Amino acid sequence: LGECKALAHLNLSNNSIGDAGAGSLARVLGEFKALAYLDLGYNSILDGGAASLAGVLGECKALADLSLNGNRLGSFGKAKLSKLLSSININMRVSMA
């Protein structure tokens, strides 16, 4: 995945990556400068994974659409993501249904 710097669309939904996978993805996510769409729906991501992602999403300037639908984010994870989104000047649509 690290070789795909021009990657614009990444769908990893329904892969059960959990918090560990979200953390691994967060470590390289900032390298994908062209990434506009990321679907992490239905991956058993909890608050820890959401916090890991929130720590790097500000580097993803092209990201316009992030789906976290079907994960079990609690108030802590949602708060981390909301705080990040309110502090950056990126027009990003995030779905967490």
N, C-alpha and C positions, 0 to 999 in steps of 0.2 A: 504494500500500500504506500510505503514511503517513496517509491519511485514514481508515483502518479501525481506529480505536482500540478498538472493542469486539470485534475479531476474536478468536474463541475456538479455532478449529481451522484450521490451515494445513498443507496437504500440498503440498510442493514436490519430492516424490520424482521421480527419473528425469528431471531437467532439466539435468544436467551443469553446475551452477552453479560447481563447483570452489571453490578457496580465495578467488578474487576475489568470487564471489557470496556466499559465507559471510561474508566481511568486510563486504560491503555490507549484508547482512541484520543483522549484528551491530550496525552503527551505528544501526539503527532498532528493533531488537528490544525494547529496554527500554521503548519507548513503548506496547507492546501489553499493558496491565495485565491484560486478561482472557484472554490466550492460555494455554490449558490443554494443547493438543496441537500438536506441531510435528514433521512428518516431513520429514527431509532425506536420506532414504535414497537410495543409488545416484546420488550427485551428484559423484563424483570429488573429494570433499573430502579433503585431506591434513592433515598436522599444523598447518600455518599457519592453515587455516580453522578447525580445532578450537580452536586457541589464541584466535582472534578470538572465537569463540562463547563459550568459557569465560570470557572477560573480561566478558561482559554477562549471562550466564545467572543470576547472582545477583540481578539486578534483576527477573527474571521470576517473581514470587512465586506466580502462579497456575499456572505450567507444571508439569504433573504427568506428562507423557509426551513424551519426546524420542527420536526414532528417527534414528540415524546408521548404520543397517545398510547394508552393501554399499559403504561408503566405504573408502578405504585409509589409515586412521589408523594411524600408527606409535606407538611407545612414548611419544614426546614428547607427541603430541596426546592420547593416552589418559591420560597422567599429568596433563596440564593439567586435563582434565575431571574426573578423579578427585579431584585436589586441591581444585578448586572445590566439588564435591559434598560433600566431607568438611568443608568450612569453613562451609557455609551450613545454615540450619535449614529446609530445604525438602524435602518428601517428593516427590522426582522420580524417575520410572523412566526410565533411560537405557539404550537398547539399541545396541550397537556391533558386532553380529555381522558 
